[in-house]
């Protein structure tokens, strides 16, 4: 359970309380992302993702061209894959930033999982 004391909210051992998978602030939010399979391509046009990989591993593909691009929300795009991006392996302990407008796609091998702490900052 989250602990709130003196204006500080704590997620013990990095686990958010039930029903509170995200904490939002004026222009930022914090969340835990747990993936068990390859998802869709994401492009946040107005949000930067500051990422700390807590456990697991994935191939992170960034840049390039979004295949089958669709609008998924306000300032948000998605797609089925990325053509011509840069691939890199990310694993526990890695820290990186995905700037606004950069396509990104986490590709997981079968049976592999990844858990990340995300700080999402909206550009003003």
Backbone atoms as SQL, in Angstrom:
CREATE TABLE atoms (id INTEGER PRIMARY KEY, chain TEXT, resi INTEGER, resn TEXT, atom TEXT, x REAL, y REAL, z REAL);
INSERT INTO atoms VALUES
  (1, 'A', 1, 'UNK', 'N', 0.835, -1.168, 0.000),
  (2, 'A', 1, 'UNK', 'CA', 0.000, 0.000, 0.000),
  (3, 'A', 1, 'UNK', 'C', 0.889, 1.244, 0.000),
  (4, 'A', 2, 'UNK', 'N', 0.505, 2.259, -0.728),
  (5, 'A', 2, 'UNK', 'CA', 1.261, 3.509, -0.756),
  (6, 'A', 2, 'UNK', 'C', 1.163, 4.176, 0.598),
  (7, 'A', 3, 'UNK', 'N', 2.252, 4.815, 0.978),
  (8, 'A', 3, 'UNK', 'CA', 2.285, 5.542, 2.233),
  (9, 'A', 3, 'UNK', 'C', 2.402, 7.021, 1.921),
  (10, 'A', 4, 'UNK', 'N', 1.537, 7.842, 2.512),
  (11, 'A', 4, 'UNK', 'CA', 1.608, 9.285, 2.322),
  (12, 'A', 4, 'UNK', 'C', 1.884, 9.912, 3.670),
  (13, 'A', 5, 'UNK', 'N', 2.953, 10.699, 3.738),
  (14, 'A', 5, 'UNK', 'CA', 3.335, 11.327, 4.986),
  (15, 'A', 5, 'UNK', 'C', 4.045, 12.634, 4.675),
  (16, 'A', 6, 'UNK', 'N', 3.519, 13.739, 5.184),
  (17, 'A', 6, 'UNK', 'CA', 4.174, 15.026, 4.980),
  (18, 'A', 6, 'UNK', 'C', 4.289, 15.406, 3.519),
  (19, 'A', 7, 'UNK', 'N', 3.302, 15.027, 2.694),
  (20, 'A', 7, 'UNK', 'CA', 3.333, 15.379, 1.281),
  (21, 'A', 7, 'UNK', 'C', 4.116, 14.411, 0.417),
  (22, 'A', 8, 'UNK', 'N', 4.674, 13.362, 0.998),
  (23, 'A', 8, 'UNK', 'CA', 5.472, 12.382, 0.258),
  (24, 'A', 8, 'UNK', 'C', 4.661, 11.105, 0.088),
  (25, 'A', 9, 'UNK', 'N', 4.548, 10.623, -1.144),
  (26, 'A', 9, 'UNK', 'CA', 3.878, 9.351, -1.399),
  (27, 'A', 9, 'UNK', 'C', 4.942, 8.319, -1.729),
  (28, 'A', 10, 'UNK', 'N', 4.909, 7.193, -1.057),
  (29, 'A', 10, 'UNK', 'CA', 5.913, 6.145, -1.227),
  (30, 'A', 10, 'UNK', 'C', 5.265, 4.901, -1.812),
  (31, 'A', 11, 'UNK', 'N', 5.896, 4.343, -2.825),
  (32, 'A', 11, 'UNK', 'CA', 5.504, 3.039, -3.346),
  (33, 'A', 11, 'UNK', 'C', 6.537, 2.052, -2.798),
  (34, 'A', 12, 'UNK', 'N', 6.243, 1.342, -1.701),
  (35, 'A', 12, 'UNK', 'CA', 7.231, 0.442, -1.117),
  (36, 'A', 12, 'UNK', 'C', 7.757, -0.565, -2.129),
  (37, 'A', 13, 'UNK', 'N', 9.068, -0.662, -2.197),
  (38, 'A', 13, 'UNK', 'CA', 9.775, -1.560, -3.122),
  (39, 'A', 13, 'UNK', 'C', 9.393, -1.317, -4.579),
  (40, 'A', 14, 'UNK', 'N', 8.928, -0.074, -4.884),
  (41, 'A', 14, 'UNK', 'CA', 8.610, 0.301, -6.257),
  (42, 'A', 14, 'UNK', 'C', 7.288, -0.224, -6.766),
  (43, 'A', 15, 'UNK', 'N', 6.448, -0.746, -5.868),
  (44, 'A', 15, 'UNK', 'CA', 5.164, -1.315, -6.276),
  (45, 'A', 15, 'UNK', 'C', 4.045, -0.337, -5.931),
  (46, 'A', 16, 'UNK', 'N', 3.286, 0.116, -6.953),
  (47, 'A', 16, 'UNK', 'CA', 2.182, 1.033, -6.663),
  (48, 'A', 16, 'UNK', 'C', 1.051, 0.294, -5.960),
  (49, 'A', 17, 'UNK', 'N', 0.273, 1.003, -5.162),
  (50, 'A', 17, 'UNK', 'CA', -0.860, 0.356, -4.499),
  (51, 'A', 17, 'UNK', 'C', -1.925, -0.032, -5.514),
  (52, 'A', 18, 'UNK', 'N', -2.793, -0.954, -5.136),
  (53, 'A', 18, 'UNK', 'CA', -3.884, -1.380, -6.019),
  (54, 'A', 18, 'UNK', 'C', -4.690, -0.168, -6.462),
  (55, 'A', 19, 'UNK', 'N', -4.939, -0.079, -7.760),
  (56, 'A', 19, 'UNK', 'CA', -5.756, 1.001, -8.293),
  (57, 'A', 19, 'UNK', 'C', -5.028, 2.315, -8.484),
  (58, 'A', 20, 'UNK', 'N', -3.736, 2.365, -8.190),
  (59, 'A', 20, 'UNK', 'CA', -2.981, 3.621, -8.323),
  (60, 'A', 20, 'UNK', 'C', -1.711, 3.369, -9.129),
  (61, 'A', 21, 'UNK', 'N', -1.866, 2.972, -10.374),
  (62, 'A', 21, 'UNK', 'CA', -0.724, 2.631, -11.205),
  (63, 'A', 21, 'UNK', 'C', 0.004, 3.856, -11.739),
  (64, 'A', 22, 'UNK', 'N', -0.500, 5.057, -11.399),
  (65, 'A', 22, 'UNK', 'CA', 0.103, 6.277, -11.922),
  (66, 'A', 22, 'UNK', 'C', -0.104, 7.408, -10.916),
  (67, 'A', 23, 'UNK', 'N', 0.938, 8.208, -10.711),
  (68, 'A', 23, 'UNK', 'CA', 0.824, 9.429, -9.904),
  (69, 'A', 23, 'UNK', 'C', 1.075, 10.587, -10.844),
  (70, 'A', 24, 'UNK', 'N', 0.154, 11.549, -10.895),
  (71, 'A', 24, 'UNK', 'CA', 0.274, 12.674, -11.801),
  (72, 'A', 24, 'UNK', 'C', 0.537, 13.968, -11.046),
  (73, 'A', 25, 'UNK', 'N', 1.290, 14.839, -11.691),
  (74, 'A', 25, 'UNK', 'CA', 1.624, 16.142, -11.145),
  (75, 'A', 25, 'UNK', 'C', 1.313, 17.180, -12.213),
  (76, 'A', 26, 'UNK', 'N', 1.735, 18.431, -12.032),
  (77, 'A', 26, 'UNK', 'CA', 1.378, 19.501, -12.958),
  (78, 'A', 26, 'UNK', 'C', 1.709, 19.162, -14.411),
  (79, 'A', 27, 'UNK', 'N', 2.929, 18.808, -14.710),
  (80, 'A', 27, 'UNK', 'CA', 3.283, 18.462, -16.095),
  (81, 'A', 27, 'UNK', 'C', 4.057, 17.151, -16.159),
  (82, 'A', 28, 'UNK', 'N', 3.857, 16.289, -15.155),
  (83, 'A', 28, 'UNK', 'CA', 4.560, 15.009, -15.161),
  (84, 'A', 28, 'UNK', 'C', 3.712, 13.947, -14.471),
  (85, 'A', 29, 'UNK', 'N', 4.086, 12.707, -14.708),
  (86, 'A', 29, 'UNK', 'CA', 3.422, 11.573, -14.069),
  (87, 'A', 29, 'UNK', 'C', 4.448, 10.468, -13.889),
  (88, 'A', 30, 'UNK', 'N', 4.239, 9.644, -12.878),
  (89, 'A', 30, 'UNK', 'CA', 5.111, 8.503, -12.638),
  (90, 'A', 30, 'UNK', 'C', 4.261, 7.245, -12.710),
  (91, 'A', 31, 'UNK', 'N', 4.804, 6.214, -13.340),
  (92, 'A', 31, 'UNK', 'CA', 4.068, 4.960, -13.430),
  (93, 'A', 31, 'UNK', 'C', 5.037, 3.795, -13.554),
  (94, 'A', 32, 'UNK', 'N', 4.530, 2.604, -13.284),
  (95, 'A', 32, 'UNK', 'CA', 5.277, 1.373, -13.491),
  (96, 'A', 32, 'UNK', 'C', 4.695, 0.705, -14.731),
  (97, 'A', 33, 'UNK', 'N', 5.569, 0.348, -15.664),
  (98, 'A', 33, 'UNK', 'CA', 5.144, -0.349, -16.881),
  (99, 'A', 33, 'UNK', 'C', 5.683, -1.769, -16.822),
  (100, 'A', 34, 'UNK', 'N', 4.784, -2.743, -16.869),
  (101, 'A', 34, 'UNK', 'CA', 5.184, -4.155, -16.874),
  (102, 'A', 34, 'UNK', 'C', 4.678, -4.774, -18.170),
  (103, 'A', 35, 'UNK', 'N', 5.603, -5.277, -18.956),
  (104, 'A', 35, 'UNK', 'CA', 5.244, -5.877, -20.245),
  (105, 'A', 35, 'UNK', 'C', 5.607, -7.355, -20.245),
  (106, 'A', 36, 'UNK', 'N', 4.700, -8.176, -20.778),
  (107, 'A', 36, 'UNK', 'CA', 4.930, -9.619, -20.854),
  (108, 'A', 36, 'UNK', 'C', 4.990, -10.100, -22.301),
  (109, 'A', 37, 'UNK', 'N', 4.773, -9.182, -23.239),
  (110, 'A', 37, 'UNK', 'CA', 4.801, -9.520, -24.661),
  (111, 'A', 37, 'UNK', 'C', 5.077, -8.255, -25.463),
  (112, 'A', 38, 'UNK', 'N', 5.438, -8.431, -26.719),
  (113, 'A', 38, 'UNK', 'CA', 5.641, -7.297, -27.612),
  (114, 'A', 38, 'UNK', 'C', 4.331, -6.545, -27.771),
  (115, 'A', 39, 'UNK', 'N', 4.393, -5.229, -27.642),
  (116, 'A', 39, 'UNK', 'CA', 3.203, -4.399, -27.784),
  (117, 'A', 39, 'UNK', 'C', 3.214, -3.653, -29.103),
  (118, 'A', 40, 'UNK', 'N', 2.549, -2.528, -29.124),
  (119, 'A', 40, 'UNK', 'CA', 2.479, -1.690, -30.320),
  (120, 'A', 40, 'UNK', 'C', 3.502, -0.575, -30.231),
  (121, 'A', 41, 'UNK', 'N', 3.820, -0.012, -31.369),
  (122, 'A', 41, 'UNK', 'CA', 4.677, 1.162, -31.439),
  (123, 'A', 41, 'UNK', 'C', 3.942, 2.331, -30.788),
  (124, 'A', 42, 'UNK', 'N', 4.690, 3.183, -30.081),
  (125, 'A', 42, 'UNK', 'CA', 4.123, 4.377, -29.466),
  (126, 'A', 42, 'UNK', 'C', 4.907, 5.596, -29.928),
  (127, 'A', 43, 'UNK', 'N', 4.188, 6.711, -30.120),
  (128, 'A', 43, 'UNK', 'CA', 4.809, 8.008, -30.372),
  (129, 'A', 43, 'UNK', 'C', 4.048, 9.014, -29.525),
  (130, 'A', 44, 'UNK', 'N', 4.715, 9.561, -28.517),
  (131, 'A', 44, 'UNK', 'CA', 4.120, 10.596, -27.671),
  (132, 'A', 44, 'UNK', 'C', 4.603, 11.935, -28.218),
  (133, 'A', 45, 'UNK', 'N', 3.730, 12.678, -28.851),
  (134, 'A', 45, 'UNK', 'CA', 4.145, 13.910, -29.524),
  (135, 'A', 45, 'UNK', 'C', 4.448, 15.049, -28.566),
  (136, 'A', 46, 'UNK', 'N', 3.928, 14.995, -27.345),
  (137, 'A', 46, 'UNK', 'CA', 4.148, 16.095, -26.401),
  (138, 'A', 46, 'UNK', 'C', 4.723, 15.630, -25.070),
  (139, 'A', 47, 'UNK', 'N', 5.142, 14.372, -24.984),
  (140, 'A', 47, 'UNK', 'CA', 5.609, 13.810, -23.712),
  (141, 'A', 47, 'UNK', 'C', 6.957, 13.129, -23.902),
  (142, 'A', 48, 'UNK', 'N', 7.884, 13.397, -22.965),
  (143, 'A', 48, 'UNK', 'CA', 9.156, 12.669, -22.902),
  (144, 'A', 48, 'UNK', 'C', 9.014, 11.567, -21.860),
  (145, 'A', 49, 'UNK', 'N', 9.582, 10.399, -22.144),
  (146, 'A', 49, 'UNK', 'CA', 9.610, 9.295, -21.185),
  (147, 'A', 49, 'UNK', 'C', 11.015, 9.182, -20.609),
  (148, 'A', 50, 'UNK', 'N', 11.137, 9.356, -19.287),
  (149, 'A', 50, 'UNK', 'CA', 12.379, 9.083, -18.573),
  (150, 'A', 50, 'UNK', 'C', 12.208, 7.685, -17.995),
  (151, 'A', 51, 'UNK', 'N', 13.092, 6.748, -18.352),
  (152, 'A', 51, 'UNK', 'CA', 12.869, 5.341, -18.066),
  (153, 'A', 51, 'UNK', 'C', 14.015, 4.757, -17.233),
  (154, 'A', 52, 'UNK', 'N', 13.638, 3.967, -16.208),
  (155, 'A', 52, 'UNK', 'CA', 14.593, 3.173, -15.441),
  (156, 'A', 52, 'UNK', 'C', 14.111, 1.727, -15.522),
  (157, 'A', 53, 'UNK', 'N', 14.897, 0.858, -16.134),
  (158, 'A', 53, 'UNK', 'CA', 14.517, -0.551, -16.228),
  (159, 'A', 53, 'UNK', 'C', 14.782, -1.198, -14.870),
  (160, 'A', 54, 'UNK', 'N', 13.732, -1.742, -14.265),
  (161, 'A', 54, 'UNK', 'CA', 13.856, -2.358, -12.948),
  (162, 'A', 54, 'UNK', 'C', 14.222, -3.831, -13.027),
  (163, 'A', 55, 'UNK', 'N', 13.627, -4.549, -13.993),
  (164, 'A', 55, 'UNK', 'CA', 13.920, -5.971, -14.144),
  (165, 'A', 55, 'UNK', 'C', 13.585, -6.405, -15.555),
  (166, 'A', 56, 'UNK', 'N', 14.173, -7.508, -15.969),
  (167, 'A', 56, 'UNK', 'CA', 13.887, -8.073, -17.279),
  (168, 'A', 56, 'UNK', 'C', 14.727, -7.475, -18.389),
  (169, 'A', 57, 'UNK', 'N', 14.322, -7.778, -19.619),
  (170, 'A', 57, 'UNK', 'CA', 15.060, -7.329, -20.798),
  (171, 'A', 57, 'UNK', 'C', 14.126, -7.256, -21.998),
  (172, 'A', 58, 'UNK', 'N', 14.475, -6.398, -22.944),
  (173, 'A', 58, 'UNK', 'CA', 13.709, -6.260, -24.185),
  (174, 'A', 58, 'UNK', 'C', 14.609, -5.645, -25.243),
  (175, 'A', 59, 'UNK', 'N', 14.186, -5.762, -26.477),
  (176, 'A', 59, 'UNK', 'CA', 14.802, -4.999, -27.559),
  (177, 'A', 59, 'UNK', 'C', 13.971, -3.737, -27.708),
  (178, 'A', 60, 'UNK', 'N', 14.629, -2.584, -27.597),
  (179, 'A', 60, 'UNK', 'CA', 13.961, -1.298, -27.766),
  (180, 'A', 60, 'UNK', 'C', 14.353, -0.765, -29.137),
  (181, 'A', 61, 'UNK', 'N', 13.356, -0.547, -29.988),
  (182, 'A', 61, 'UNK', 'CA', 13.593, 0.001, -31.323),
  (183, 'A', 61, 'UNK', 'C', 13.066, 1.426, -31.331),
  (184, 'A', 62, 'UNK', 'N', 13.920, 2.377, -31.726),
  (185, 'A', 62, 'UNK', 'CA', 13.540, 3.785, -31.731),
  (186, 'A', 62, 'UNK', 'C', 13.824, 4.414, -33.089),
  (187, 'A', 63, 'UNK', 'N', 13.120, 5.533, -33.345),
  (188, 'A', 63, 'UNK', 'CA', 13.320, 6.262, -34.598),
  (189, 'A', 63, 'UNK', 'C', 12.649, 5.541, -35.749),
  (190, 'A', 64, 'UNK', 'N', 13.092, 5.833, -36.938),
  (191, 'A', 64, 'UNK', 'CA', 12.551, 5.182, -38.123),
  (192, 'A', 64, 'UNK', 'C', 11.140, 5.636, -38.457),
  (193, 'A', 65, 'UNK', 'N', 10.475, 4.801, -39.240),
  (194, 'A', 65, 'UNK', 'CA', 9.132, 5.090, -39.755),
  (195, 'A', 65, 'UNK', 'C', 8.113, 4.147, -39.119),
  (196, 'A', 66, 'UNK', 'N', 7.016, 4.700, -38.616),
  (197, 'A', 66, 'UNK', 'CA', 5.963, 3.897, -38.000),
  (198, 'A', 66, 'UNK', 'C', 5.133, 3.235, -39.103),
  (199, 'A', 67, 'UNK', 'N', 4.994, 1.924, -39.019),
  (200, 'A', 67, 'UNK', 'CA', 4.204, 1.158, -39.987),
  (201, 'A', 67, 'UNK', 'C', 2.753, 1.092, -39.489),
  (202, 'A', 68, 'UNK', 'N', 1.797, 1.285, -40.392),
  (203, 'A', 68, 'UNK', 'CA', 0.361, 1.248, -40.060),
  (204, 'A', 68, 'UNK', 'C', 0.019, 2.278, -38.979),
  (205, 'A', 69, 'UNK', 'N', 0.528, 3.488, -39.145),
  (206, 'A', 69, 'UNK', 'CA', 0.338, 4.541, -38.142),
  (207, 'A', 69, 'UNK', 'C', -1.123, 4.931, -37.988),
  (208, 'A', 70, 'UNK', 'N', -1.564, 5.051, -36.721),
  (209, 'A', 70, 'UNK', 'CA', -2.914, 5.498, -36.389),
  (210, 'A', 70, 'UNK', 'C', -2.833, 6.462, -35.211),
  (211, 'A', 71, 'UNK', 'N', -3.838, 7.322, -35.092),
  (212, 'A', 71, 'UNK', 'CA', -3.951, 8.192, -33.931),
  (213, 'A', 71, 'UNK', 'C', -4.620, 7.396, -32.820),
  (214, 'A', 72, 'UNK', 'N', -3.990, 7.375, -31.629),
  (215, 'A', 72, 'UNK', 'CA', -4.528, 6.598, -30.512),
  (216, 'A', 72, 'UNK', 'C', -5.065, 7.475, -29.393),
  (217, 'A', 73, 'UNK', 'N', -4.847, 8.781, -29.488),
  (218, 'A', 73, 'UNK', 'CA', -5.315, 9.726, -28.482),
  (219, 'A', 73, 'UNK', 'C', -4.785, 11.102, -28.818),
  (220, 'A', 74, 'UNK', 'N', -5.071, 12.060, -27.948),
  (221, 'A', 74, 'UNK', 'CA', -4.572, 13.420, -28.155),
  (222, 'A', 74, 'UNK', 'C', -3.042, 13.413, -28.100),
  (223, 'A', 75, 'UNK', 'N', -2.408, 13.854, -29.176),
  (224, 'A', 75, 'UNK', 'CA', -0.944, 13.896, -29.277),
  (225, 'A', 75, 'UNK', 'C', -0.285, 12.528, -29.132),
  (226, 'A', 76, 'UNK', 'N', -1.022, 11.461, -29.463),
  (227, 'A', 76, 'UNK', 'CA', -0.506, 10.094, -29.352),
  (228, 'A', 76, 'UNK', 'C', -0.736, 9.338, -30.657),
  (229, 'A', 77, 'UNK', 'N', 0.301, 8.644, -31.110),
  (230, 'A', 77, 'UNK', 'CA', 0.223, 7.817, -32.306),
  (231, 'A', 77, 'UNK', 'C', 0.644, 6.399, -31.959),
  (232, 'A', 78, 'UNK', 'N', 0.196, 5.447, -32.766),
  (233, 'A', 78, 'UNK', 'CA', 0.587, 4.059, -32.593),
  (234, 'A', 78, 'UNK', 'C', 0.836, 3.431, -33.941),
  (235, 'A', 79, 'UNK', 'N', 1.337, 2.208, -33.916),
  (236, 'A', 79, 'UNK', 'CA', 1.589, 1.484, -35.147),
  (237, 'A', 79, 'UNK', 'C', 1.902, 0.035, -34.861),
  (238, 'A', 80, 'UNK', 'N', 2.038, -0.740, -35.934),
  (239, 'A', 80, 'UNK', 'CA', 2.274, -2.177, -35.787),
  (240, 'A', 80, 'UNK', 'C', 3.749, -2.538, -35.681),
  (241, 'A', 81, 'UNK', 'N', 4.629, -1.692, -36.232),
  (242, 'A', 81, 'UNK', 'CA', 6.069, -1.954, -36.185),
  (243, 'A', 81, 'UNK', 'C', 6.809, -0.688, -36.606),
  (244, 'A', 82, 'UNK', 'N', 8.137, -0.775, -36.611),
  (245, 'A', 82, 'UNK', 'CA', 8.981, 0.334, -37.043),
  (246, 'A', 82, 'UNK', 'C', 9.879, -0.143, -38.162),
  (247, 'A', 83, 'UNK', 'N', 9.946, 0.651, -39.224),
  (248, 'A', 83, 'UNK', 'CA', 10.826, 0.354, -40.355),
  (249, 'A', 83, 'UNK', 'C', 12.022, 1.305, -40.278),
  (250, 'A', 84, 'UNK', 'N', 13.232, 0.730, -40.285),
  (251, 'A', 84, 'UNK', 'CA', 14.440, 1.550, -40.325),
  (252, 'A', 84, 'UNK', 'C', 14.850, 2.171, -39.013),
  (253, 'A', 85, 'UNK', 'N', 14.389, 1.652, -37.881),
  (254, 'A', 85, 'UNK', 'CA', 14.773, 2.199, -36.586),
  (255, 'A', 85, 'UNK', 'C', 16.099, 1.632, -36.091),
  (256, 'A', 86, 'UNK', 'N', 16.507, 2.092, -34.930),
  (257, 'A', 86, 'UNK', 'CA', 17.732, 1.616, -34.280),
  (258, 'A', 86, 'UNK', 'C', 17.341, 0.661, -33.160),
  (259, 'A', 87, 'UNK', 'N', 17.923, -0.544, -33.156),
  (260, 'A', 87, 'UNK', 'CA', 17.623, -1.558, -32.142),
  (261, 'A', 87, 'UNK', 'C', 18.723, -1.609, -31.090),
  (262, 'A', 88, 'UNK', 'N', 18.301, -1.737, -29.846),
  (263, 'A', 88, 'UNK', 'CA', 19.262, -1.921, -28.764),
  (264, 'A', 88, 'UNK', 'C', 18.606, -2.772, -27.686),
  (265, 'A', 89, 'UNK', 'N', 19.399, -3.525, -26.960),
  (266, 'A', 89, 'UNK', 'CA', 18.891, -4.312, -25.848),
  (267, 'A', 89, 'UNK', 'C', 18.902, -3.448, -24.604),
  (268, 'A', 90, 'UNK', 'N', 17.775, -3.425, -23.879),
  (269, 'A', 90, 'UNK', 'CA', 17.706, -2.733, -22.598),
  (270, 'A', 90, 'UNK', 'C', 17.451, -3.774, -21.518),
  (271, 'A', 91, 'UNK', 'N', 18.088, -3.559, -20.363),
  (272, 'A', 91, 'UNK', 'CA', 18.013, -4.537, -19.286),
  (273, 'A', 91, 'UNK', 'C', 18.069, -3.830, -17.936),
  (274, 'A', 92, 'UNK', 'N', 17.852, -4.588, -16.875),
  (275, 'A', 92, 'UNK', 'CA', 17.805, -4.030, -15.521),
  (276, 'A', 92, 'UNK', 'C', 18.975, -3.098, -15.258),
  (277, 'A', 93, 'UNK', 'N', 18.659, -1.910, -14.740),
  (278, 'A', 93, 'UNK', 'CA', 19.669, -0.910, -14.423),
  (279, 'A', 93, 'UNK', 'C', 19.859, 0.141, -15.491),
  (280, 'A', 94, 'UNK', 'N', 19.386, -0.112, -16.703),
  (281, 'A', 94, 'UNK', 'CA', 19.518, 0.883, -17.776),
  (282, 'A', 94, 'UNK', 'C', 18.600, 2.071, -17.507),
  (283, 'A', 95, 'UNK', 'N', 19.099, 3.260, -17.835),
  (284, 'A', 95, 'UNK', 'CA', 18.348, 4.504, -17.686),
  (285, 'A', 95, 'UNK', 'C', 18.442, 5.250, -19.013),
  (286, 'A', 96, 'UNK', 'N', 17.309, 5.719, -19.548),
  (287, 'A', 96, 'UNK', 'CA', 17.322, 6.424, -20.824),
  (288, 'A', 96, 'UNK', 'C', 16.113, 7.340, -20.932),
  (289, 'A', 97, 'UNK', 'N', 16.174, 8.251, -21.895),
  (290, 'A', 97, 'UNK', 'CA', 15.090, 9.194, -22.154),
  (291, 'A', 97, 'UNK', 'C', 14.634, 9.027, -23.591),
  (292, 'A', 98, 'UNK', 'N', 13.315, 8.940, -23.785),
  (293, 'A', 98, 'UNK', 'CA', 12.733, 8.927, -25.126),
  (294, 'A', 98, 'UNK', 'C', 12.076, 10.299, -25.313),
  (295, 'A', 99, 'UNK', 'N', 12.675, 11.168, -26.137),
  (296, 'A', 99, 'UNK', 'CA', 12.129, 12.518, -26.313),
  (297, 'A', 99, 'UNK', 'C', 10.767, 12.511, -27.012),
  (298, 'A', 100, 'UNK', 'N', 10.015, 13.605, -26.860),
  (299, 'A', 100, 'UNK', 'CA', 8.736, 13.706, -27.574),
  (300, 'A', 100, 'UNK', 'C', 8.935, 13.524, -29.075),
  (301, 'A', 101, 'UNK', 'N', 7.997, 12.837, -29.707),
  (302, 'A', 101, 'UNK', 'CA', 8.021, 12.667, -31.153),
  (303, 'A', 101, 'UNK', 'C', 8.852, 11.503, -31.660),
  (304, 'A', 102, 'UNK', 'N', 9.545, 10.784, -30.771),
  (305, 'A', 102, 'UNK', 'CA', 10.388, 9.670, -31.199),
  (306, 'A', 102, 'UNK', 'C', 9.595, 8.364, -31.131),
  (307, 'A', 103, 'UNK', 'N', 9.410, 7.686, -32.271),
  (308, 'A', 103, 'UNK', 'CA', 8.747, 6.380, -32.246),
  (309, 'A', 103, 'UNK', 'C', 9.558, 5.395, -31.395),
  (310, 'A', 104, 'UNK', 'N', 8.873, 4.584, -30.595),
  (311, 'A', 104, 'UNK', 'CA', 9.560, 3.561, -29.809),
  (312, 'A', 104, 'UNK', 'C', 8.689, 2.315, -29.681),
  (313, 'A', 105, 'UNK', 'N', 9.385, 1.170, -29.626),
  (314, 'A', 105, 'UNK', 'CA', 8.700, -0.118, -29.668),
  (315, 'A', 105, 'UNK', 'C', 9.509, -1.118, -28.864),
  (316, 'A', 106, 'UNK', 'N', 8.881, -1.723, -27.869),
  (317, 'A', 106, 'UNK', 'CA', 9.527, -2.757, -27.065),
  (318, 'A', 106, 'UNK', 'C', 9.174, -4.118, -27.651),
  (319, 'A', 107, 'UNK', 'N', 10.199, -4.865, -28.049),
  (320, 'A', 107, 'UNK', 'CA', 10.014, -6.203, -28.611),
  (321, 'A', 107, 'UNK', 'C', 10.557, -7.207, -27.597),
  (322, 'A', 108, 'UNK', 'N', 9.696, -8.115, -27.162),
  (323, 'A', 108, 'UNK', 'CA', 10.079, -9.108, -26.163),
  (324, 'A', 108, 'UNK', 'C', 10.091, -10.497, -26.777),
  (325, 'A', 109, 'UNK', 'N', 11.069, -11.285, -26.390),
  (326, 'A', 109, 'UNK', 'CA', 11.110, -12.687, -26.787),
  (327, 'A', 109, 'UNK', 'C', 10.057, -13.447, -25.985),
  (328, 'A', 110, 'UNK', 'N', 9.527, -14.549, -26.512),
  (329, 'A', 110, 'UNK', 'CA', 8.519, -15.328, -25.775),
  (330, 'A', 110, 'UNK', 'C', 9.032, -15.726, -24.392),
  (331, 'A', 111, 'UNK', 'N', 8.174, -15.548, -23.381),
  (332, 'A', 111, 'UNK', 'CA', 8.521, -15.933, -22.019),
  (333, 'A', 111, 'UNK', 'C', 9.354, -14.907, -21.261),
  (334, 'A', 112, 'UNK', 'N', 9.710, -13.785, -21.905),
  (335, 'A', 112, 'UNK', 'CA', 10.523, -12.755, -21.270),
  (336, 'A', 112, 'UNK', 'C', 9.622, -11.591, -20.863),
  (337, 'A', 113, 'UNK', 'N', 9.932, -10.958, -19.744),
  (338, 'A', 113, 'UNK', 'CA', 9.167, -9.807, -19.252),
  (339, 'A', 113, 'UNK', 'C', 10.109, -8.643, -19.001),
  (340, 'A', 114, 'UNK', 'N', 9.554, -7.444, -18.894),
  (341, 'A', 114, 'UNK', 'CA', 10.327, -6.260, -18.523),
  (342, 'A', 114, 'UNK', 'C', 9.441, -5.351, -17.677),
  (343, 'A', 115, 'UNK', 'N', 10.044, -4.790, -16.630),
  (344, 'A', 115, 'UNK', 'CA', 9.348, -3.849, -15.760),
  (345, 'A', 115, 'UNK', 'C', 10.179, -2.572, -15.687),
  (346, 'A', 116, 'UNK', 'N', 9.527, -1.432, -15.936),
  (347, 'A', 116, 'UNK', 'CA', 10.215, -0.145, -15.957),
  (348, 'A', 116, 'UNK', 'C', 9.479, 0.874, -15.100),
  (349, 'A', 117, 'UNK', 'N', 10.246, 1.744, -14.465),
  (350, 'A', 117, 'UNK', 'CA', 9.707, 2.934, -13.831),
  (351, 'A', 117, 'UNK', 'C', 9.747, 4.031, -14.887),
  (352, 'A', 118, 'UNK', 'N', 8.612, 4.674, -15.137),
  (353, 'A', 118, 'UNK', 'CA', 8.528, 5.741, -16.137),
  (354, 'A', 118, 'UNK', 'C', 8.173, 7.057, -15.469),
  (355, 'A', 119, 'UNK', 'N', 8.897, 8.098, -15.809),
  (356, 'A', 119, 'UNK', 'CA', 8.519, 9.457, -15.456),
  (357, 'A', 119, 'UNK', 'C', 8.153, 10.118, -16.787),
  (358, 'A', 120, 'UNK', 'N', 6.893, 10.508, -16.929),
  (359, 'A', 120, 'UNK', 'CA', 6.415, 11.123, -18.162),
  (360, 'A', 120, 'UNK', 'C', 6.325, 12.624, -17.936),
  (361, 'A', 121, 'UNK', 'N', 7.046, 13.388, -18.752),
  (362, 'A', 121, 'UNK', 'CA', 7.069, 14.840, -18.599),
  (363, 'A', 121, 'UNK', 'C', 6.499, 15.474, -19.868),
  (364, 'A', 122, 'UNK', 'N', 5.434, 16.262, -19.696),
  (365, 'A', 122, 'UNK', 'CA', 4.795, 16.945, -20.822),
  (366, 'A', 122, 'UNK', 'C', 5.518, 18.238, -21.083),
  (367, 'A', 123, 'UNK', 'N', 5.914, 18.455, -22.361),
  (368, 'A', 123, 'UNK', 'CA', 6.593, 19.708, -22.683),
  (369, 'A', 123, 'UNK', 'C', 5.583, 20.837, -22.655),
  (370, 'A', 124, 'UNK', 'N', 6.045, 21.979, -22.202),
  (371, 'A', 124, 'UNK', 'CA', 5.171, 23.156, -22.075),
  (372, 'A', 124, 'UNK', 'C', 5.374, 24.081, -23.241);
